Amino acid sequence: MNSFSEFVPYIPSSQKQELPARANISTSSSPVLTRNVLHTKMEELEEQLLSKILSLEKERSSVTSNNDQQQQEVEKELSVLQSRVSELEQGAPDFNPPDAYKVTIPVRTNYMYARMKKSLPELFAFTVCMWLKSKASSGLGTPFSYSAPGQANEIVLMEWGHNPMELLINDKVAQLPLNLKDGTWHHICIAWTTRDGVWWAYEDGEQRGSSENLAAWHPIKPHGVIILGQEQDMLGGRFDATQAFVGEIAQFNIWDHILTPTEILGLANCTSHLQGNVIQWDDELVEVLGGATKWSFEMCEERMKA
């Protein structure tokens, strides 16, 4: 197979940067290469690739419509680099246990995200919980969205611009009193029931808000697409970079019922390891795309070290 440098047809002199040769991600041929060393090498590669992508996107935005050839060259380089990132993603080793990882979305784009391989059944109530750490200075973006056939905004959690955090269900909106932009890890849970449209919002194990009349008596539609990090304007796509999440997400789980305050507190303070009975945080069930990555991570171990 050709080295990566052979794929790139042209790099402007102002943008030249030494790129590494293709990484050997086979652990069977090199037992000395441990998981941590492999992760470090892949992280270094992806940091360089993502830096190059950002540089090229800046160049693309400055290219005038009169210079079609240069525009085509930049687009071609971006395509090659994003393909390389995808190769690295596919070569990531399994995690043990399978939920001991985090998804990292390093920059705000309309193409970096994670996608759940499972969908939702019809739901009359749900609780969704996750750990997240935002790197955004303003506007958290969209930690997750669920788009169903016929309804792009079936379930959306987002904070756009200077607006407060919002929960959308069937395009109906409730504002949530959550504050997650301090650059540290937070545990959040959002619960909702179709009965009177009652919702609850928890941050770090404490209830921060509750109300009703949010899409009351509306059942959550099945067979949709769950995306982490992007808001969907159509089923599974049409993302807007201004609504993207930047940061890290772990332990994304969904239940088909309302968790009790005690259960939620147990998840937040690491005395419980309850897994979602509808959607589980499992390496096999989450695919990362466009430059988003998975890294070994255990939130409760990190808390013990702190």
N, C-alpha and C positions, 0 to 999 in steps of 0.2 A: 504494500500500500504506500502511496506517495506521502512524503512528509507534508506538514501543513503549509510550509513556506512555498511549496510547489503549486498550491491551489490558488494563491493570491496573485492576480495578474498585474496589479499596479497599486502602489502606495505612494502618495505625494511625498516629496522630500521633507516637507514640514511635518508630516505625520508619521515618519518612519520610526519604527520601534521594534526591537528585537523580540521575536515571538519564539516560544519554545517548540521543540520537536514534539510529535505526537506522544502522549504519555502512555506508558505500558501499564495497563490497569489490571493485568492478570496476576492474581495472588498465588496461583498454583505453581508458577514457574519461579517465583521468588519468595520463599517463605520468610526471608529476613524482613521483607517489606511489610510492616505491621499495618493495622487499620489506621492508627493515628498518623503514621508517616505518609500513608497513601492519601488520607484526607488533607494533610498539609500541602502535599504536592499538587493535588487537584485544586485546592483553594488558591494557591499561587498562580496556577494556570488560568483559572477563571477570573481572578482579579485583573490579570493582564488583558485577557480577552474582553472583559467588560469595559475596562478603561479604553481599549481601542474602539469598541462599539460606540461609547459615548463621544469620543473624539470624532469619529466618522459622522455621527448624527449631527454634531455641531457644524461640521463641514457641509453636510447635506442641506441644513437649514440656510446656510449662507450662499449656496450655489444659486445663481440666477437662472431663470428659465431659458436664457439665451445660450447656455452652455450645456447642451443635452449630453454631450459625450462625457464630460466630467461627472455629471449627475449619474449617468449609467455606471461609470466606474465605481463611484461611491456606493451605489445601491448593490453592485455586485460584491464588493468587499463586505458590506454589512451582511449579506446573505451567507457568504462563506463563514464569517465569524460566528454568526448565530447557529449555523449548522455544527460548527466545532463545539460550541457550548453544549448543544444537544447531545453530541457524542459523549462528552464528559459526563453528562447527566445519566445517560443510559448505562455507563460503566460503573456507577456508584455501587459499592458493596452493600450487602444486606445488613440490617441493624439487629442487634440482639440485646434485649428483647425488641420485638418489631415496632414498639411504640417509642423507643428511645432515640428520637431524632427531632429536629426542628426544620421548618422550611424557611429559607432566607430569600427575601426579595430586596436586593441591594439598592436599586434605583427606581424612580418613578417613570414607568413606561406604559405602553399599551400592549406589551407582548410578554411580560414576565408574570407568571402566575402558577398556581398549582390546581390540579383538577382531581376531584374524587371520582374513583372508578365505579362507585355505587351511587344509586339514586335513592330518592325517598318514596315510600308508599304514600297513599292518602293518609293525612294526619289530621286529627282533631285537637291535638295539643302537642307541644314539643318543648324540650329544653336543649339549648345549644350552649356548650361551654368550651373555652379555649384559654390557653396562655398566649399572650402577645406582647411584643415590645415594638413600639413605633419609633421610627427614625425621622419622622416628618416634623418640620418646624411649625407648620400650620396645616390643618386639615388632615386628619388621620387617614382619609381615603376609605377603601372598602375592604375590611378584613375578610368578608365572605359574602357571596350572593348565590341565591338559588333561583334559577330560571326554569319555568315549566312551559310545556307546549301551550301557546296562546296567552301566556303572561310572563313577560321578561322579569318583572319585579315581584315574583311570588314571595320570596323572603330576601331581604337585603339589610345588612348592617353597614352603615356608612356615615362618614363625617366629611363633608365637602366644604372646602374653603374655610370661612369663619363661622359656619353654621354649627349648631350642637350635633352630637351623635344622634342618628335617626335609625329607627327600626321601621322598615317598610314591609307590609304584608298585603299582597294583592293590590299594590299601589296605594294603600292607605298608610298614613305616616304617624308615628309617635316619636316625640323627642325624649332622649334618654339622658339622665343626669350623670354621665360617666366622664371622668377626666383621665385620659390615658396618654397624654403627650409629654410626659416627663423623661422619656428615654429609658425607662426601667420596665422590667417584666410586671405584668398585671394578669390576674386571673379574672375572667369575666364569664358570667352566665346570663343568658336571656331566656326567659320562659314565657309561654303564651298558650292560651286555650281559646278555642272557638266560642266557648260558652261566654257570652257577653263581651268577648274580645279582651279579656283581662290579660295584662302582661306584667312581668316583674323583671327588674334589671339588678344584677349583683356585680360588685367590683371588689375583688380581693376578699371574698367570702361574706361581705356585708351587703344587705339590700339597700340600694341607693334610690330606687323609685318603683312605683307601681301605679297602674291606672287601668281603664277599661275602654270599651268601644273602639278597639283596634280591629277592624275587619271581623266584627262579630258574626258568628254563625257561618263563617266561610271555611270550608275544609281546604287544607293545603293540597294542591294538586300533585299527583304522582308523576313519575317518569321524567323528571327534569334533570338539570345539570347543576352540580355544586362546584363553584369556583372560589378558590382562596386568593385574595389579592386584587381582584378586578370586579367591577360592576358590569353586568351583562345588559346590553341594549337589545340583544336577540338571544335566542337559545344557544348558549355556549360560546358567544362571541360578541363582536362589535364593541370592543373595549375603548374607554376614554382615559388617556393618561392622567388627566387632571383628577380623576376619581380613583386612581390606583393606590394601593397600600404599599408603603415602604417600611420594611422592618422584618421581624421574625414572628412565626406562629408555631405553636406546638400544642399537642393534646386537644385537637379539635374533635369533639364528640357530640352526637345528637341522640336524644332519647325521645320516645313517642309518648311521654307523659311529663308531668311537672315534678321536678326534683324537689325534695323538701329543703328548707333552709339548712338543716343539719347536714344533709348530703352535700350540699354546695359548699358549706364551710369546710367539710372534710376534704374535698377536692382542692380547695384553695390553700389549706394549711398542710397538705400532704399527709394527712392521717388516713386518707381513703384513696383507692386506685380504681374507682368505678369507671367502667367502660360503657360507651354508648350502646344501646341495644338496637339502634337503627344504623348509625354511622360510627365506626371506630377509627381511632388514630393508629393506623397500621401501615407500615412501609409498603406492603403489597397493594394497598388500596389508594395510594396517593401518587400521582405522577406530576413531575415538575417540568415546566416548559418555558422556553424563551430566554433562559438564563437564570431562572430561579433555581435554587439548589437545596439539597438535603445535607444536614450535618449531624453527627452523633451528638445527642443532647439528652440530659435527664434533669428536668426542672427541679425535682425534689432534692436531688444530689447537689445541684447548684445552690439551693437555699441552705443546705447543711454546711456547705463550705463558707458561705458568707458570714 
